[in-house]
């Protein structure tokens, strides 16, 4: 009993030291609530509710530096973190950073969402001024998707937009949004540009040795329908297969309808109540974290696709990845990613279809170990597996050396 108590106290002390040092839990993939708990609803209970859904970091606009301080104090009690976003971060940068840089709930500093390339020189200087004071916390900027117009990007091409961002801003993380599932004429389908966007950002971060953060849509608006569990899974697992080191949800709290989009049915609705989407992201976040040991700090070796028609901008799987003798799929097609983590290789198979299950047959050169996203399910070893992968779902295999 005393030993257990000692271990518990030691764990708490180590965690507290890590938080006060300004570092997040490095054993789990960060999961980000874009449009998190709003200031008027902030409470320890609301942050605990967010944490219970598997979200570790919250971003929302606060009205003032004092409001931000109160929110951080509440979040610390719930043991989640917030990205600092208040007017004073821009108008009184040094004072704001010094006030929050040692707070246990500070995750970083929000600079801008979807900037034009014209903003990059200013953002680079602003980021540099913050990091000169606080080098322990990242500055957060989120980029446009590749379907943004040149007038929005401020460049002729999307690749130029990415390259100029890296060169002028030197960000610690590359974050971009792209919401692929849209509904037209009553039919849901994927944006044709989505996988090309993933290909481009994945190659850019790999070339520049930057972590990638990507999004899943969790609130309905405009052409975007209320998500299904399969659609959320597909977005999250596709992001991980392409090397994402952080997952973000847009949004957690349903925005008040002040725009043409008519936001509705987010995880927390506009009546401040949980919806079925809350339960969906809770389920998926639990699955993400059960696979954290595989994806966190991993390196993507290759990403290829199967299926009669593969997405624009992607590579067709011709030869199975190293360590795999045969892969066959029947259905919409699959993302086939080979990743390396701590000298161990994994084959990641994601059902690209979000409406129908997919048949998979996979055979290794040696034995394969199937790793389940249910932590209580033991790994299975075999030379081959014949599976039915649910819509948007994932299968993970450790390749024997």
Residue pairs with C-beta under 8 A, 6 or more apart in sequence:
15 25
15 79
16 104
18 24
18 25
19 76
19 79
19 104
19 105
20 102
20 104
21 136
22 101
22 102
22 106
22 134
22 136
22 137
23 136
24 30
24 56
24 57
24 81
24 107
25 56
26 296
27 292
27 293
27 296
28 56
28 289
28 292
28 296
29 245
29 246
29 247
29 288
29 289
29 292
29 295
29 296
30 56
30 57
30 213
30 245
30 246
30 247
31 54
31 55
31 56
31 57
31 246
31 247
31 248
31 249
31 285
31 288
31 289
32 55
32 56
32 57
32 58
32 59
32 213
32 246
32 247
32 248
32 249
33 50
33 55
33 57
33 58
33 59
33 249
33 251
33 252
33 253
34 59
34 215
34 248
34 249
34 250
34 251
34 252
35 59
35 60
35 219
35 250
35 251
35 252
35 253
35 255
35 266
36 50
36 55
36 58
36 59
36 60
36 82
36 252
36 253
37 43
37 46
37 47
37 50
37 58
37 60
37 71
37 252
37 253
38 60
38 253
39 60
39 61
39 62
39 63
39 67
39 71
41 253
41 272
42 70
42 71
42 74
43 74
44 74
44 77
44 78
46 74
47 58
47 74
47 75
47 77
47 78
47 80
48 78
49 274
50 58
50 78
50 80
50 252
51 78
51 79
51 80
52 282
53 252
53 267
53 278
53 281
53 282
53 285
54 281
54 282
54 284
54 285
54 286
54 288
54 289
55 80
55 249
55 252
55 281
55 285
56 80
56 81
57 80
57 81
57 82
57 83
57 107
58 75
58 80
58 81
58 82
58 83
58 252
59 82
59 83
59 85
59 110
59 140
60 82
60 85
60 253
61 85
61 86
62 68
62 71
62 85
62 86
63 86
63 87
64 86
64 87
64 88
65 86
65 87
65 88
65 92
65 96
65 99
67 86
68 82
68 84
68 85
68 86
68 100
69 99
69 100
71 82
72 82
72 84
72 100
72 103
72 105
72 106
73 105
75 81
75 82
75 105
76 103
76 104
76 105
80 105
81 105
81 106
81 107
82 105
82 106
82 107
83 107
83 108
83 109
83 110
83 140
84 96
84 100
84 106
84 107
84 108
84 109
84 110
85 109
85 110
86 96
88 95
88 96
89 96
89 97
89 109
89 110
90 126
93 126
93 129
93 130
94 129
94 133
97 109
97 130
97 133
97 134
98 133
98 134
100 106
101 133
101 134
101 136
101 137
106 137
107 137
107 138
108 137
108 138
108 139
108 140
109 130
109 134
109 137
109 138
109 139
109 140
110 139
110 140
111 123
111 126
111 127
111 139
111 140
111 141
112 119
112 123
112 141
112 142
113 141
113 142
114 142
114 143
114 144
114 148
114 152
114 177
115 123
115 141
115 143
116 152
116 153
116 154
117 153
117 154
117 155
117 160
117 161
117 164
117 165
117 168
118 154
119 154
120 164
120 165
120 168
120 169
121 168
123 141
123 168
123 169
124 168
124 169
124 170
126 139
127 139
127 141
127 169
127 170
127 171
128 170
130 139
131 139
138 172
138 173
139 171
139 172
140 173
140 175
141 169
141 171
141 175
142 175
142 176
142 177
143 161
143 162
143 165
143 174
143 175
143 176
143 177
144 152
144 153
144 161
144 176
144 177
145 176
145 177
145 178
145 179
145 193
145 197
146 158
146 178
146 193
146 196
146 197
146 200
147 178
147 191
147 193
147 197
148 158
150 156
150 157
153 160
153 161
154 161
155 161
155 164
158 197
158 200
159 200
159 204
162 174
162 200
162 201
162 204
163 204
165 171
165 174
166 174
166 204
166 208
166 210
171 210
172 210
172 211
173 210
173 211
173 212
173 213
173 245
173 246
174 201
174 204
174 205
174 208
174 210
174 211
174 212
174 213
175 212
175 213
175 214
175 246
175 248
176 197
176 201
176 213
176 214
176 215
177 214
177 215
177 248
177 250
178 191
178 193
178 194
178 197
178 198
178 214
178 215
179 191
179 215
179 217
179 224
179 250
180 190
180 191
180 194
180 217
180 235
181 188
181 189
181 190
181 191
181 217
181 224
181 225
181 227
181 231
181 234
181 235
181 354
182 188
182 189
182 190
182 191
182 223
182 224
182 225
183 189
183 223
183 224
183 225
184 223
188 225
188 231
188 354
188 355
190 311
190 354
192 311
192 312
193 312
193 313
194 311
195 238
195 305
195 311
195 312
195 313
195 314
196 311
196 312
196 313
196 314
198 214
198 238
198 239
198 242
199 242
199 303
199 313
199 314
200 313
201 212
201 214
201 242
202 212
202 242
202 243
202 300
202 303
204 210
205 211
205 212
205 243
206 243
206 300
211 245
211 246
212 239
212 242
212 243
212 244
212 245
212 246
213 244
213 245
213 246
213 247
213 248
214 239
214 242
214 244
214 246
214 247
214 248
215 235
215 239
215 247
215 248
215 249
215 250
216 227
216 232
216 235
216 236
216 239
216 247
216 248
216 249
216 250
216 284
217 224
217 227
217 231
217 235
217 249
217 250
218 227
218 232
218 249
218 250
218 251
218 252
218 266
218 267
218 277
218 280
218 281
219 250
219 251
219 254
219 255
219 263
219 264
219 265
219 266
219 267
219 277
220 226
220 227
220 263
220 264
220 265
220 266
221 261
221 262
221 263
221 264
222 260
222 261
222 262
226 264
226 265
226 277
227 277
227 280
228 280
228 354
229 280
229 283
229 284
229 392
230 354
230 355
230 390
230 391
230 392
230 393
231 354
231 392
232 280
232 281
232 284
232 392
233 284
233 287
233 354
233 390
233 391
233 392
233 393
233 394
234 350
234 351
234 352
234 354
234 391
234 392
235 392
236 247
236 284
236 288
237 335
237 348
237 350
237 392
237 393
237 394
238 335
238 350
238 352
239 247
240 247
240 288
240 291
240 295
240 348
240 394
241 303
241 335
241 337
241 339
241 348
241 350
241 394
242 300
242 303
242 335
242 337
243 298
243 299
243 300
243 339
244 295
245 295
245 296
245 297
247 285
247 288
249 267
249 281
251 263
251 266
252 266
252 267
252 268
253 266
253 267
253 268
254 263
254 264
254 265
254 266
254 268
254 269
254 270
255 263
255 266
255 270
256 263
256 270
257 263
257 264
257 270
263 270
264 270
265 275
265 277
266 275
266 277
267 274
267 275
267 277
267 278
267 280
267 281
268 274
268 275
268 278
269 275
287 373
287 374
290 372
290 373
290 374
290 375
291 371
291 373
291 394
291 396
293 341
294 339
294 341
294 346
294 371
294 396
295 339
295 341
296 341
297 341
297 342
298 339
298 340
298 341
298 346
299 339
299 340
299 341
300 337
300 338
300 339
301 321
301 322
301 338
301 339
301 340
301 345
302 321
302 337
302 338
303 314
303 315
303 335
303 336
303 337
303 338
304 314
304 315
304 316
304 317
304 318
304 321
304 335
304 336
304 337
305 311
305 314
305 315
305 316
305 317
305 333
305 334
305 335
305 336
305 352
306 316
306 317
306 327
306 329
306 333
306 334
306 336
307 329
307 331
307 332
307 333
307 334
307 352
308 333
309 333
310 316
310 333
311 352
317 327
317 336
320 326
320 327
320 336
321 336
321 338
321 347
322 338
322 345
322 399
323 345
323 347
323 364
323 365
323 366
323 399
323 400
324 347
324 362
324 363
324 364
324 365
324 399
325 363
325 364
325 365
326 361
326 362
326 363
326 384
327 334
327 336
327 347
327 349
327 360
327 361
327 362
327 363
328 359
328 360
328 361
328 362
329 349
329 358
329 359
329 360
329 361
330 358
330 359
331 351
331 353
331 356
331 357
331 358
331 359
332 351
332 352
332 353
332 355
332 356
332 358
333 352
333 353
333 358
334 349
334 350
334 351
334 352
334 358
334 360
334 389
335 348
335 349
335 350
335 352
336 347
336 348
336 349
337 347
337 348
337 349
337 350
338 345
338 346
338 347
338 348
339 345
339 346
339 348
340 346
344 398
344 399
344 401
345 398
345 399
346 371
346 396
346 397
346 398
346 399
347 362
347 368
347 396
347 397
347 399
348 394
348 395
348 396
349 360
349 362
349 389
349 394
349 395
349 396
349 397
350 392
350 393
350 394
351 357
351 358
351 389
351 390
351 391
351 392
351 393
351 394
352 358
353 391
353 392
354 391
354 392
355 391
356 391
357 388
357 389
357 390
357 391
358 388
358 389
358 391
359 386
359 387
359 388
359 389
360 385
360 386
360 387
360 388
360 389
360 395
361 384
361 385
361 386
361 387
362 368
362 384
362 385
362 387
362 395
362 397
363 383
363 384
364 383
364 384
364 397
364 399
364 400
366 383
366 399
366 400
366 401
367 381
367 382
367 383
367 400
368 381
368 382
368 383
368 384
368 385
368 397
368 398
368 399
368 400
369 379
369 380
369 381
369 397
369 398
369 400
370 379
370 380
370 381
370 382
370 385
370 395
370 396
370 397
370 398
371 379
371 396
371 397
371 398
372 378
372 379
372 396
373 394
373 396
379 398
385 395
385 397
387 395
389 395
